[in-house]
Amino acid sequence: MRTDNGYQIIKLIAVERPEKHHEVAKTHVRHILIKSDASTTEEAAELRIQNLYEQLKSGKSFAALAKQYSQDTASGTQGGDLGWVTSGELVPAFAEVMDRLPPNKVSQPVKSAFGWHLIEVLDRKIEDDSDAYERQQVRQFLHQRKFAEAVESWQRYLRNTSYVNILDES
């Protein structure tokens, strides 16, 4: 590893692994997104999503409506499927409704920063992501250490390149 003092060789002697598991709740979810833009007013977008909600209540297929009407190009072609996600991956307005929604139910229209959504939760599961959590903890530790080294190096640079002239009052 390269540091300000030169190159360092680090040898890992042991790893203490806590027996705790880090579990995360994942939700298999799909949605239909209607955006307001230059050609569609906010009221028109809300009216369209409300119309789609009524069609879903009358028995139409969520996937078919998502393919035809969703303006989320990534998920729309897959019937609105976002796959397995955690709440932290989504905008708060969407995540709140998703977390409260029971499986196989469709939400009422939801407004988020991206537009209007209809959300359907397909399934939920608790997954052990201890390995990913540990990797993230190590990554965070290394970033913090590297940041501290960069600040120290910057301060040293400022001290070395500064010129202070003290004038005697007499």
N, C-alpha and C positions, 0 to 999 in steps of 0.2 A: 504494500500500500504506500502511495506517495504522500508525504506530509511536508510541512515547512522545514522540518529538520532533516529531510532526506527520505530514503526508502525504509519502510519498516516491514519486517516479516512477522506475521502473526500466526500462532499455532493454537488451534482449538484443542483444549485439553478435555473438557467435559461439557455436556449440555444438561442442564437441569430442566426437566420437562414437568410442568405442573400437571397434575392428573385432571384438572378442570377441562371441560369441553366448552368450546364456544359454539353455541347454536344460534341459528338465524331462521326466522320465519320467512318462507318463500311462498309467493302466490302466483298461480298460473292465471293470467288475466288477458282479456282482449278488450279492445275498445273501438269506437267509431269517433272520429274527430271531424268537426266542422269548424273551419276558421273564418274569421271576419277579415276582409282585406279591402283593397281598393274597389273591387267590384261587388263585394258583399258587405252590407252593413251589419253591425252587431245585432240588431233586431232581426234581420233576415236570417242570420246564422242561428240565432236562438229559435226562430220559427221552424227552420229546417230540422234542427236536432229534436225539437218537440214532435214534429211530424214523424221522424224516424222512430222515436220512442213509442208513439201510438201504433205504428206498424209492428213493432216488436211485441207489444202487448196483445195484438190481434193474431199473433202466431207466426209471423214471418221469421225467416232464418237470420240469426245475427251475422253469421259468416257471409251470407249472400248480400245483406245490406252493407256490411263493411267493405266488401269487394267493390260494390257499385258506388257507394257514396263517401266513404272515408277519405279525408284529405291527408291522412298520414300515409305517404307513399310507401314507407318501409313495411308497415304492418298491414295496410289495407289489402294488398295483394294476397296476404295470407289469412284473410278473413278477420283481420283486426288483431291477430294473435301477437302478444308481446312476449310470450314465453314465461319462464319462471323468473320473477323479479322480487326484490326486497323493497320495502317502503322507502329506504334511503336513496334508491336509484331514481325516484320519480318526484315530480313537483308536489309540494305539500297538499294542495287542493285535491289532486288526483289520489294521492296516497291515503289521505284521511278517509275518503269514501270507499276506496278499495279495501282498506283494513276493516271497516265496519260491515261490509257487504257479505252476506252468507254465500257459499258456493251455489252455482247454478241460478243466480239471481242477477237481474239487470238493474242498474242504478237509474234514477231519474237523471235528467241532464245536469251535468256538472261543468262549471266555468273554471278554467285555469288560465294561466298566462299564454297557453298555446291556442286556446279556443274553447269550444263546447265539446264535451265528451259524453258518450254513453259507455258505461263500464260493465263488463260481465266477468265475475270471478268464476273460473272453472274448477279450481282445486286449491288446497293449501297443504303445506307440509313444513315440518321442522327439519332442518338439515344441519349436520355437524360440519362447520367450516373452520375447524381448529387450525388446520394447516394454512389456509388462506389468511386467517387472523394473525397467526404467528409471523407469516411473511410480511404482512402489513406492519406489525409491531417492529420488526427488525428494520424494515425500510424507513419507518418513521424515526427510529433511533439513529440510523445512519444519516438521515437528512438533518436531524437536529445537531449531530456532532459536526457534520460538514459545515453547517451554517455557523456554528460557534467558531470553528477554525477560520472561516472566511471573515467573520467580524474581527477576530483577533488579528488576522493578517492585514485587514484594512486599517485598523487602529495603529498597528505598527508602521504601516506605510505613511499614515498621516503624521505620526510623530517624527519619522525620519525625514520627511520632506517639508516639514514646517520650519519657518524661520521666525524666531522671536527676538526682538531687539528691545532691551530694557534700557530706558534712558534715565540717567540719574537726575533728580530734580535740581540739584545745585549746579 
